[in-house]
Amino acid sequence: MPKQVIDPEKLVSQAYAIASRDGISALSVRKVATACGIA
């Protein structure tokens, strides 16, 4: 299985969107990964 390429800019933008929408306390690695389609 080929390795998945992860775009750092997408990670940051999704993290920012989650924190803006739900608050910084709701931010988690799992939520960011799910939003990026990684997990």
C-alpha distance matrix in Angstrom:
0.0 3.8 6.6 9.0 12.4 15.2 18.6 21.4 24.0 22.4 22.3 25.9 27.1 25.6 27.1 30.4 30.4 29.9 32.6 35.0 34.6 34.6 36.0 34.7 35.0 32.5 29.8 26.9 23.4 22.2 24.1 22.9 19.2 19.9 21.9 19.1 16.6 14.5 15.7
3.8 0.0 3.8 6.4 9.2 12.5 15.7 18.6 21.2 19.9 20.1 23.6 24.8 23.7 25.4 28.4 28.7 28.6 31.1 33.3 33.3 33.6 34.8 33.4 34.1 31.8 28.8 26.1 22.6 21.8 23.5 21.7 18.2 19.4 20.8 17.6 15.7 13.7 15.7
6.6 3.8 0.0 3.8 6.4 9.3 12.8 15.3 18.2 17.1 16.9 20.3 21.9 21.0 22.3 25.4 25.9 25.8 28.1 30.5 30.7 30.9 31.9 30.2 31.0 28.8 25.7 23.0 19.4 19.1 20.8 18.8 15.5 17.2 18.6 15.3 13.9 11.4 13.7
9.0 6.4 3.8 0.0 3.8 6.3 9.7 12.5 15.1 13.6 13.7 17.2 18.4 17.4 19.0 22.0 22.4 22.4 24.9 27.0 27.2 27.6 28.7 27.3 28.3 26.0 22.8 20.5 17.0 16.7 17.9 15.7 12.5 14.1 15.1 11.7 10.5 8.4 11.3
12.4 9.2 6.4 3.8 0.0 3.8 6.5 9.5 12.0 11.2 11.7 14.9 16.1 15.9 17.5 20.2 20.8 21.4 23.6 25.5 26.2 26.9 27.7 26.2 27.6 25.6 22.2 20.3 16.9 17.3 18.1 15.2 12.7 14.8 15.0 11.2 11.3 9.7 13.1
15.2 12.5 9.3 6.3 3.8 0.0 3.8 6.3 8.9 8.0 7.9 11.2 12.7 12.4 13.8 16.5 17.4 17.9 19.9 21.9 22.7 23.4 24.1 22.4 24.0 22.1 18.6 16.9 13.7 14.5 15.1 11.9 9.9 12.4 12.3 8.6 9.7 8.1 11.6
18.6 15.7 12.8 9.7 6.5 3.8 0.0 3.8 5.5 5.4 6.6 9.0 10.2 10.9 12.6 14.5 15.6 16.9 18.6 20.2 21.3 22.5 23.0 21.5 23.6 22.0 18.4 17.5 14.7 16.0 15.8 12.2 11.3 13.7 12.5 9.0 11.2 10.6 14.2
21.4 18.6 15.3 12.5 9.5 6.3 3.8 0.0 3.8 5.4 5.1 6.3 8.7 10.0 10.6 12.3 14.3 15.5 16.5 18.3 20.0 21.0 20.9 19.0 21.2 20.1 16.4 15.7 13.2 15.3 15.1 11.4 11.4 14.4 13.1 10.2 13.1 12.3 15.3
24.0 21.2 18.2 15.1 12.0 8.9 5.5 3.8 0.0 3.8 5.4 5.2 6.1 8.5 9.8 10.5 12.2 14.3 15.3 16.3 18.2 19.8 19.8 18.4 21.1 20.0 16.5 16.6 14.8 16.8 15.7 12.0 12.8 15.1 12.9 10.6 13.9 14.0 17.1
22.4 19.9 17.1 13.6 11.2 8.0 5.4 5.4 3.8 0.0 3.8 5.5 5.1 6.0 8.4 9.8 10.4 12.2 14.1 15.1 16.3 17.9 18.6 17.6 20.0 18.2 15.0 15.0 13.2 14.4 13.0 9.4 10.1 11.8 9.4 7.0 10.4 11.1 14.2
22.3 20.1 16.9 13.7 11.7 7.9 6.6 5.1 5.4 3.8 0.0 3.8 5.6 5.3 6.1 8.6 9.9 10.6 12.2 14.1 15.4 16.2 16.5 15.0 17.1 15.5 12.0 11.6 9.6 11.4 10.5 6.7 7.6 10.2 8.5 6.7 10.2 10.0 12.4
25.9 23.6 20.3 17.2 14.9 11.2 9.0 6.3 5.2 5.5 3.8 0.0 3.8 5.5 5.1 6.1 8.6 9.9 10.5 12.0 14.1 15.3 14.9 13.2 16.0 15.0 11.6 12.1 11.1 13.5 12.1 8.6 10.7 13.1 11.0 9.9 13.6 13.7 15.8
27.1 24.8 21.9 18.4 16.1 12.7 10.2 8.7 6.1 5.1 5.6 3.8 0.0 3.8 5.5 5.1 6.1 8.7 9.9 10.4 12.1 14.1 14.4 13.7 16.7 15.3 12.4 13.6 13.1 14.8 12.5 9.3 11.7 13.1 10.1 9.6 13.3 14.4 16.6
25.6 23.7 21.0 17.4 15.9 12.4 10.9 10.0 8.5 6.0 5.3 5.5 3.8 0.0 3.8 5.4 5.0 6.2 8.6 9.8 10.5 11.9 12.9 12.4 14.8 12.8 10.0 11.0 10.6 11.6 9.0 6.1 8.7 9.6 6.5 7.0 10.6 11.9 13.6
27.1 25.4 22.3 19.0 17.5 13.8 12.6 10.6 9.8 8.4 6.1 5.1 5.5 3.8 0.0 3.8 5.5 5.2 6.1 8.5 9.9 10.4 10.5 9.2 11.6 10.2 7.0 8.3 8.5 10.5 8.2 5.6 9.1 10.6 8.6 9.4 12.8 13.3 14.4
30.4 28.4 25.4 22.0 20.2 16.5 14.5 12.3 10.5 9.8 8.6 6.1 5.1 5.4 3.8 0.0 3.8 5.5 5.1 6.0 8.5 10.0 9.6 8.8 12.1 11.3 8.9 11.2 12.1 14.1 11.5 9.3 12.7 13.9 11.3 12.2 15.8 16.7 18.0
30.4 28.7 25.9 22.4 20.8 17.4 15.6 14.3 12.2 10.4 9.9 8.6 6.1 5.0 5.5 3.8 0.0 3.8 5.5 5.1 6.0 8.4 9.4 10.1 13.0 11.2 9.6 12.1 13.2 14.2 10.9 9.3 12.7 12.8 9.7 11.4 14.7 16.4 17.4
29.9 28.6 25.8 22.4 21.4 17.9 16.9 15.5 14.3 12.2 10.6 9.9 8.7 6.2 5.2 5.5 3.8 0.0 3.8 5.5 5.1 5.7 7.1 7.9 10.0 7.7 6.4 9.0 10.8 11.4 8.0 7.6 11.2 11.1 8.7 11.3 14.1 15.5 15.7
32.6 31.1 28.1 24.9 23.6 19.9 18.6 16.5 15.3 14.1 12.2 10.5 9.9 8.6 6.1 5.1 5.5 3.8 0.0 3.8 5.5 5.4 4.5 4.6 7.7 6.8 5.8 9.3 11.7 13.2 10.3 9.9 13.7 14.2 12.2 14.4 17.4 18.3 18.5
35.0 33.3 30.5 27.0 25.5 21.9 20.2 18.3 16.3 15.1 14.1 12.0 10.4 9.8 8.5 6.0 5.1 5.5 3.8 0.0 3.8 5.9 5.7 7.3 10.5 9.8 9.5 13.0 15.3 16.5 13.3 12.7 16.4 16.5 13.9 16.1 19.2 20.7 21.1
34.6 33.3 30.7 27.2 26.2 22.7 21.3 20.0 18.2 16.3 15.4 14.1 12.1 10.5 9.9 8.5 6.0 5.1 5.5 3.8 0.0 3.8 6.0 8.9 11.0 9.2 9.8 13.1 15.6 15.9 12.3 12.6 16.1 15.4 12.9 15.8 18.4 20.2 20.2
34.6 33.6 30.9 27.6 26.9 23.4 22.5 21.0 19.8 17.9 16.2 15.3 14.1 11.9 10.4 10.0 8.4 5.7 5.4 5.9 3.8 0.0 3.8 6.9 7.9 5.9 7.7 11.0 14.1 14.3 11.0 12.2 15.7 14.9 13.3 16.5 18.8 20.1 19.5
36.0 34.8 31.9 28.7 27.7 24.1 23.0 20.9 19.8 18.6 16.5 14.9 14.4 12.9 10.5 9.6 9.4 7.1 4.5 5.7 6.0 3.8 0.0 3.8 5.5 5.6 7.1 10.8 14.1 15.2 12.5 13.2 16.9 16.9 15.4 18.1 20.8 21.6 21.2
34.7 33.4 30.2 27.3 26.2 22.4 21.5 19.0 18.4 17.6 15.0 13.2 13.7 12.4 9.2 8.8 10.1 7.9 4.6 7.3 8.9 6.9 3.8 0.0 3.8 5.4 5.3 8.9 12.0 13.9 11.9 12.1 15.7 16.6 15.5 17.6 20.4 20.7 20.3
35.0 34.1 31.0 28.3 27.6 24.0 23.6 21.2 21.1 20.0 17.1 16.0 16.7 14.8 11.6 12.1 13.0 10.0 7.7 10.5 11.0 7.9 5.5 3.8 0.0 3.8 5.5 8.2 11.8 13.2 11.8 13.0 16.2 16.9 16.5 19.0 21.3 21.2 20.2
32.5 31.8 28.8 26.0 25.6 22.1 22.0 20.1 20.0 18.2 15.5 15.0 15.3 12.8 10.2 11.3 11.2 7.7 6.8 9.8 9.2 5.9 5.6 5.4 3.8 0.0 3.8 6.4 10.1 10.6 8.6 10.5 13.6 13.6 13.4 16.2 18.2 18.4 17.2
29.8 28.8 25.7 22.8 22.2 18.6 18.4 16.4 16.5 15.0 12.0 11.6 12.4 10.0 7.0 8.9 9.6 6.4 5.8 9.5 9.8 7.7 7.1 5.3 5.5 3.8 0.0 3.8 7.1 8.5 6.8 7.5 10.8 11.7 11.3 13.5 15.9 15.8 15.1
26.9 26.1 23.0 20.5 20.3 16.9 17.5 15.7 16.6 15.0 11.6 12.1 13.6 11.0 8.3 11.2 12.1 9.0 9.3 13.0 13.1 11.0 10.8 8.9 8.2 6.4 3.8 0.0 3.8 5.3 5.3 6.4 8.6 10.0 10.8 12.5 14.3 13.5 12.4
23.4 22.6 19.4 17.0 16.9 13.7 14.7 13.2 14.8 13.2 9.6 11.1 13.1 10.6 8.5 12.1 13.2 10.8 11.7 15.3 15.6 14.1 14.1 12.0 11.8 10.1 7.1 3.8 0.0 3.8 5.5 5.2 6.0 8.5 9.9 10.5 12.2 10.6 9.8
22.2 21.8 19.1 16.7 17.3 14.5 16.0 15.3 16.8 14.4 11.4 13.5 14.8 11.6 10.5 14.1 14.2 11.4 13.2 16.5 15.9 14.3 15.2 13.9 13.2 10.6 8.5 5.3 3.8 0.0 3.8 5.5 5.1 6.1 8.6 9.9 10.5 9.2 7.3
24.1 23.5 20.8 17.9 18.1 15.1 15.8 15.1 15.7 13.0 10.5 12.1 12.5 9.0 8.2 11.5 10.9 8.0 10.3 13.3 12.3 11.0 12.5 11.9 11.8 8.6 6.8 5.3 5.5 3.8 0.0 3.8 5.5 5.1 6.1 8.6 9.9 10.0 8.8
22.9 21.7 18.8 15.7 15.2 11.9 12.2 11.4 12.0 9.4 6.7 8.6 9.3 6.1 5.6 9.3 9.3 7.6 9.9 12.7 12.6 12.2 13.2 12.1 13.0 10.5 7.5 6.4 5.2 5.5 3.8 0.0 3.8 5.4 5.1 6.2 8.6 8.6 8.9
19.2 18.2 15.5 12.5 12.7 9.9 11.3 11.4 12.8 10.1 7.6 10.7 11.7 8.7 9.1 12.7 12.7 11.2 13.7 16.4 16.1 15.7 16.9 15.7 16.2 13.6 10.8 8.6 6.0 5.1 5.5 3.8 0.0 3.8 5.5 5.1 6.2 5.0 5.4
19.9 19.4 17.2 14.1 14.8 12.4 13.7 14.4 15.1 11.8 10.2 13.1 13.1 9.6 10.6 13.9 12.8 11.1 14.2 16.5 15.4 14.9 16.9 16.6 16.9 13.6 11.7 10.0 8.5 6.1 5.1 5.4 3.8 0.0 3.8 5.4 5.0 5.8 5.0
21.9 20.8 18.6 15.1 15.0 12.3 12.5 13.1 12.9 9.4 8.5 11.0 10.1 6.5 8.6 11.3 9.7 8.7 12.2 13.9 12.9 13.3 15.4 15.5 16.5 13.4 11.3 10.8 9.9 8.6 6.1 5.1 5.5 3.8 0.0 3.8 5.5 7.7 8.4
19.1 17.6 15.3 11.7 11.2 8.6 9.0 10.2 10.6 7.0 6.7 9.9 9.6 7.0 9.4 12.2 11.4 11.3 14.4 16.1 15.8 16.5 18.1 17.6 19.0 16.2 13.5 12.5 10.5 9.9 8.6 6.2 5.1 5.4 3.8 0.0 3.8 5.5 7.9
16.6 15.7 13.9 10.5 11.3 9.7 11.2 13.1 13.9 10.4 10.2 13.6 13.3 10.6 12.8 15.8 14.7 14.1 17.4 19.2 18.4 18.8 20.8 20.4 21.3 18.2 15.9 14.3 12.2 10.5 9.9 8.6 6.2 5.0 5.5 3.8 0.0 3.8 5.9
14.5 13.7 11.4 8.4 9.7 8.1 10.6 12.3 14.0 11.1 10.0 13.7 14.4 11.9 13.3 16.7 16.4 15.5 18.3 20.7 20.2 20.1 21.6 20.7 21.2 18.4 15.8 13.5 10.6 9.2 10.0 8.6 5.0 5.8 7.7 5.5 3.8 0.0 3.8
15.7 15.7 13.7 11.3 13.1 11.6 14.2 15.3 17.1 14.2 12.4 15.8 16.6 13.6 14.4 18.0 17.4 15.7 18.5 21.1 20.2 19.5 21.2 20.3 20.2 17.2 15.1 12.4 9.8 7.3 8.8 8.9 5.4 5.0 8.4 7.9 5.9 3.8 0.0
